């Protein structure tokens, strides 16, 4: 039954992505906030489908930590679920993502319409400078910036090493960081097809000011907060990915 439900959801997930991607092309001339409001309905509708078809609900803790001023979101990355949920919970946002995602037919069109910061992850300092320059522009325009500091989806019970991009963006621009932890991997495992019913918990941390801190200081502070929250959510302290033999 789980397979059938997951298959049904997957079909609607893909069909709705095509529909909303075509819509994204049609509304491209509109201002970003109008465009975002329309295109992000895809994420919201898919969260509804997850609840109805797969029995996956979610609870949010810390909504009062979402402020009027745009911030830099540093979010735990376990699944595809959080890429949907962030759009339902937070104000208009842009994402730092690998540029190859924009090359995917239909899906990439929808992403491109939302003004992402699409980087070549192998470009090193050039990619970092792109995050800072374009991140400053997006934040100044009023959009939040979403970054997954682990860089890729990490299995439940594990913490990946943080990249420096999000913390550097915060230091260079002065905009605060909002950290996010969640346990979505238990319901929608990374690279997993089967969706397991349950309640995903998402925790929004208090804003972290950048004044007087280095990027390394900020990264360490967010890492320690996220590690602590994941310990509570998953019932045990996460293993550090760098200590896992043969893990890629």
C-alpha positions in Angstrom: 0.0 0.0 0.0 2.9 2.4 0.8 4.3 1.7 -2.7 0.9 2.4 -4.4 0.4 5.6 -2.5 4.0 6.8 -3.2 3.6 6.0 -6.9 0.3 7.9 -7.0 2.0 10.9 -5.3 5.0 10.7 -7.6 2.8 10.8 -10.7 0.9 13.9 -9.5 4.2 15.5 -8.3 5.6 15.2 -11.8 2.4 16.3 -13.6 1.9 19.3 -11.4 5.6 20.3 -11.9 5.1 20.4 -15.6 1.9 22.5 -15.3 3.4 25.0 -12.9 6.6 25.2 -15.0 4.6 26.2 -18.0 2.8 28.7 -15.8 6.1 30.1 -14.7 7.1 30.8 -18.3 3.8 32.6 -18.9 4.1 34.8 -15.8 7.8 35.5 -16.2 7.3 39.2 -17.2 5.5 39.8 -13.8 7.4 41.3 -10.8 9.2 38.7 -8.7 6.8 38.7 -5.8 3.8 38.1 -8.0 5.6 35.5 -9.9 6.8 33.8 -6.7 3.3 33.8 -5.2 1.9 31.9 -8.2 4.8 29.5 -8.8 5.2 28.6 -5.1 1.6 27.2 -5.1 3.2 24.1 -6.6 5.0 23.5 -3.4 2.0 24.2 -1.2 -0.2 21.9 -3.3 2.3 19.1 -3.1 2.4 19.4 0.7 -1.4 19.0 0.6 -1.0 15.9 -1.7 1.5 14.4 0.7 -0.9 14.8 3.6 -3.9 13.4 1.7 -2.2 10.6 -0.2 0.8 9.6 1.9 -0.4 10.7 5.4 2.6 13.0 5.9 1.8 16.1 8.1 4.1 18.6 9.6 4.4 20.8 12.7 6.4 24.1 12.9 8.0 25.3 16.0 9.4 28.9 16.2 7.2 30.8 13.8 7.7 33.9 15.9 11.3 33.8 14.8 10.3 34.8 11.2 10.8 38.6 11.1 9.9 41.3 8.7 13.5 41.8 7.5 14.9 39.4 5.0 17.4 36.8 6.4 19.6 34.1 5.3 18.1 30.6 6.0 20.6 27.9 6.8 18.6 24.7 6.7 19.2 21.0 7.5 19.0 19.0 4.2 17.7 15.5 4.5 15.1 15.2 1.9 13.1 16.8 -0.9 10.4 17.7 1.6 12.1 20.8 3.0 12.3 22.3 -0.5 8.5 22.3 -0.5 8.0 23.3 3.1 10.2 26.3 3.2 8.1 27.9 0.5 4.9 27.3 2.5 6.4 28.6 5.8 8.6 31.6 4.9 8.2 34.8 2.9 9.4 35.0 -0.7 12.8 33.5 -1.1 15.5 32.6 -3.5 17.7 29.6 -3.4 21.4 28.9 -3.8 21.5 25.8 -5.9 23.7 23.9 -8.4 23.2 25.3 -11.9 22.6 21.8 -13.4 19.1 21.9 -11.8 18.1 24.6 -14.3 18.9 22.3 -17.2 16.1 19.8 -16.2 13.2 20.2 -18.7 10.1 21.8 -17.2 11.3 21.7 -13.6 14.3 23.8 -14.4 12.1 26.5 -16.0 10.1 26.8 -12.8 13.3 27.2 -10.8 14.7 29.7 -13.1 11.6 31.9 -12.8 12.3 32.3 -9.1 15.6 34.1 -9.4 17.9 31.5 -7.9 21.6 31.9 -7.3 22.7 29.1 -9.6 26.3 28.2 -9.0 28.9 25.8 -10.5 29.9 24.0 -7.3 33.3 23.2 -8.7 34.1 26.8 -9.4 35.6 27.4 -5.9 36.1 31.1 -5.1 34.2 32.2 -8.2 31.1 30.4 -6.9 31.6 32.0 -3.4 31.8 35.5 -4.9 28.7 34.8 -6.9 26.8 33.8 -3.7 27.9 37.0 -2.0 27.3 39.4 -5.0 23.9 37.9 -6.0 22.9 37.2 -2.4 23.4 40.9 -1.5 21.2 41.9 -4.5 18.4 39.4 -3.6 18.5 40.4 0.1 18.4 44.1 -0.6 15.4 43.6 -2.8 13.5 42.0 0.1 13.8 38.3 -0.7 15.1 35.8 1.8 18.1 33.6 0.7 18.0 29.8 1.3 21.2 27.8 1.6 21.7 24.2 2.6 25.1 24.4 4.3 25.7 20.7 4.0 25.6 21.1 0.2 23.6 17.9 -0.4 21.0 15.7 1.2 22.4 13.8 4.2 20.8 10.7 5.6 18.9 10.8 8.9 21.2 10.5 12.0 24.1 12.2 10.2 25.5 15.7 10.0 27.5 16.8 7.0 30.3 19.3 7.0 29.2 22.9 6.5 30.3 24.9 3.5 31.3 28.5 4.2 29.0 30.3 1.6 26.0 31.0 3.8 28.1 32.3 6.7 30.3 34.4 4.4 27.2 35.9 2.8 25.9 36.9 6.3 29.2 38.5 7.3 29.6 40.4 4.0 26.1 41.7 3.9 25.2 42.1 7.6 21.9 40.3 7.2 21.2 37.8 10.0 21.0 34.0 9.8 17.9 32.0 10.7 18.8 28.3 11.3 16.4 25.5 10.6 16.3 21.8 11.8 13.8 19.1 10.9 13.4 15.3 10.7 11.9 15.0 7.2 14.2 12.1 6.4 12.1 9.7 8.5 9.1 10.3 6.2 10.8 11.0 2.9 14.3 9.5 3.0 17.0 11.0 0.7 16.9 9.4 -2.7 13.9 7.4 -1.3 10.8 6.6 -3.3 8.6 5.3 -0.5 6.9 7.9 1.6 6.2 6.9 5.2 3.2 8.4 7.1 3.9 10.5 10.1 4.4 14.0 11.5 7.5 15.9 10.4 8.8 18.5 12.9 10.4 21.6 11.7 12.2 23.9 14.1 13.0 27.6 13.3 15.8 29.0 15.5 16.2 32.6 16.7 17.9 35.0 14.4 21.7 35.0 14.7 23.3 38.4 14.3 26.6 38.7 12.4 28.1 41.7 14.1 31.6 41.1 15.5 31.7 37.5 14.2 33.7 35.7 11.5 32.2 33.3 9.0 33.8 30.5 10.9 32.3 31.7 14.1 28.8 31.8 12.5 29.2 28.4 10.9 30.2 26.8 14.2 27.3 28.5 16.0 24.8 27.2 13.5 26.3 23.8 13.4 26.2 23.4 17.2 22.6 24.7 17.3 21.5 22.3 14.5 23.4 19.3 16.0 21.6 20.0 19.3 18.2 20.3 17.7 18.7 17.1 15.6 19.7 15.3 18.8 16.3 16.2 20.2 14.3 15.5 17.0 16.0 12.1 16.3 16.6 10.9 19.9 20.4 10.6 19.5 23.4 12.8 18.6 24.1 12.8 14.9 27.2 11.1 13.6 29.6 13.4 11.7 29.7 12.5 8.0 33.5 12.9 7.9 33.8 10.1 10.4 31.8 7.7 8.4 34.0 5.3 6.5 33.3 5.1 2.8 30.4 7.6 2.9 30.1 9.8 -0.1 
